[in-house]
Amino acid sequence: MKRTMIIAATLGTLGASVAGLAHATEAKDTPDTSMKPEIQLLQSSKISLPKAGEIAVDAVKGQLAAVEFNDENGKGVFEATVFGKDGTATKVLVDANSGAVLSKAPMTKMADEDSQENENESD
């Protein structure tokens, strides 16, 4: 009798695991519609991600650390982080359609905010 109960309990647990896996797979296969407008902006942009990185590096004269695509009020922009020769990180916004540099700003303010948060956490 114990054997049957153990097997039934094991099968019940296995069934729950399989059901959870099926649910996770189903959720994975369902597209995230919240990203649809941003994806459409990216697909319609005239500037590629690598080209946006080149434009940012030309604007700051340094080493490219990261590039990402964002939807800024319905307009596609690439946000690049470039480390200048002096080590200063600069955020460069590049228009995804024209390739124009929209802005360049040192990232010191963000670094200052991060260090302030870390100091507050240690108190």
Contacts in CASP RR format, 6 or more apart in sequence:
PFRMAT RR
TARGET T0000
AUTHOR 0000-0000-0000
METHOD contacts of the structure
MODEL  1
MKRTMIIAATLGTLGASVAGLAHATEAKDTPDTSMKPEIQLLQSSKISLP
KAGEIAVDAVKGQLAAVEFNDENGKGVFEATVFGKDGTATKVLVDANSGA
VLSKAPMTKMADEDSQENENESD
37 71 0 8 1.000
37 74 0 8 1.000
38 69 0 8 1.000
38 70 0 8 1.000
38 71 0 8 1.000
41 69 0 8 1.000
41 71 0 8 1.000
41 74 0 8 1.000
41 75 0 8 1.000
41 76 0 8 1.000
41 96 0 8 1.000
42 69 0 8 1.000
42 76 0 8 1.000
42 96 0 8 1.000
45 69 0 8 1.000
45 76 0 8 1.000
45 96 0 8 1.000
45 97 0 8 1.000
46 96 0 8 1.000
46 97 0 8 1.000
46 98 0 8 1.000
46 99 0 8 1.000
47 55 0 8 1.000
47 78 0 8 1.000
47 94 0 8 1.000
47 95 0 8 1.000
47 96 0 8 1.000
47 97 0 8 1.000
47 98 0 8 1.000
47 99 0 8 1.000
49 67 0 8 1.000
49 69 0 8 1.000
49 78 0 8 1.000
51 99 0 8 1.000
52 67 0 8 1.000
52 78 0 8 1.000
52 80 0 8 1.000
52 94 0 8 1.000
52 96 0 8 1.000
52 99 0 8 1.000
53 64 0 8 1.000
53 67 0 8 1.000
53 78 0 8 1.000
53 80 0 8 1.000
53 94 0 8 1.000
55 80 0 8 1.000
55 92 0 8 1.000
55 94 0 8 1.000
55 99 0 8 1.000
55 101 0 8 1.000
56 64 0 8 1.000
56 67 0 8 1.000
56 78 0 8 1.000
56 80 0 8 1.000
56 82 0 8 1.000
56 92 0 8 1.000
56 94 0 8 1.000
56 101 0 8 1.000
57 63 0 8 1.000
57 64 0 8 1.000
57 80 0 8 1.000
57 82 0 8 1.000
59 82 0 8 1.000
59 92 0 8 1.000
59 101 0 8 1.000
59 104 0 8 1.000
60 82 0 8 1.000
60 84 0 8 1.000
60 90 0 8 1.000
60 92 0 8 1.000
60 104 0 8 1.000
61 84 0 8 1.000
61 85 0 8 1.000
62 82 0 8 1.000
62 83 0 8 1.000
62 84 0 8 1.000
62 85 0 8 1.000
63 82 0 8 1.000
63 83 0 8 1.000
63 84 0 8 1.000
64 80 0 8 1.000
64 81 0 8 1.000
64 82 0 8 1.000
65 81 0 8 1.000
65 82 0 8 1.000
65 83 0 8 1.000
65 89 0 8 1.000
66 80 0 8 1.000
66 81 0 8 1.000
67 78 0 8 1.000
67 79 0 8 1.000
67 80 0 8 1.000
67 81 0 8 1.000
68 78 0 8 1.000
68 79 0 8 1.000
69 76 0 8 1.000
69 77 0 8 1.000
69 78 0 8 1.000
69 79 0 8 1.000
69 96 0 8 1.000
70 76 0 8 1.000
70 77 0 8 1.000
70 78 0 8 1.000
70 79 0 8 1.000
71 77 0 8 1.000
72 93 0 8 1.000
75 95 0 8 1.000
75 96 0 8 1.000
76 95 0 8 1.000
76 96 0 8 1.000
76 97 0 8 1.000
77 93 0 8 1.000
77 94 0 8 1.000
77 95 0 8 1.000
77 96 0 8 1.000
77 102 0 8 1.000
78 93 0 8 1.000
78 94 0 8 1.000
78 96 0 8 1.000
79 91 0 8 1.000
79 92 0 8 1.000
79 93 0 8 1.000
79 94 0 8 1.000
80 91 0 8 1.000
80 92 0 8 1.000
80 93 0 8 1.000
80 94 0 8 1.000
81 89 0 8 1.000
81 90 0 8 1.000
81 91 0 8 1.000
81 92 0 8 1.000
81 107 0 8 1.000
82 89 0 8 1.000
82 90 0 8 1.000
82 92 0 8 1.000
83 89 0 8 1.000
83 90 0 8 1.000
84 90 0 8 1.000
88 106 0 8 1.000
88 107 0 8 1.000
88 108 0 8 1.000
89 106 0 8 1.000
89 107 0 8 1.000
89 108 0 8 1.000
89 111 0 8 1.000
90 104 0 8 1.000
90 105 0 8 1.000
90 106 0 8 1.000
90 107 0 8 1.000
91 103 0 8 1.000
91 104 0 8 1.000
91 105 0 8 1.000
91 106 0 8 1.000
91 107 0 8 1.000
92 101 0 8 1.000
92 103 0 8 1.000
92 104 0 8 1.000
93 101 0 8 1.000
93 102 0 8 1.000
93 103 0 8 1.000
93 104 0 8 1.000
94 100 0 8 1.000
94 101 0 8 1.000
94 102 0 8 1.000
95 101 0 8 1.000
95 102 0 8 1.000
END
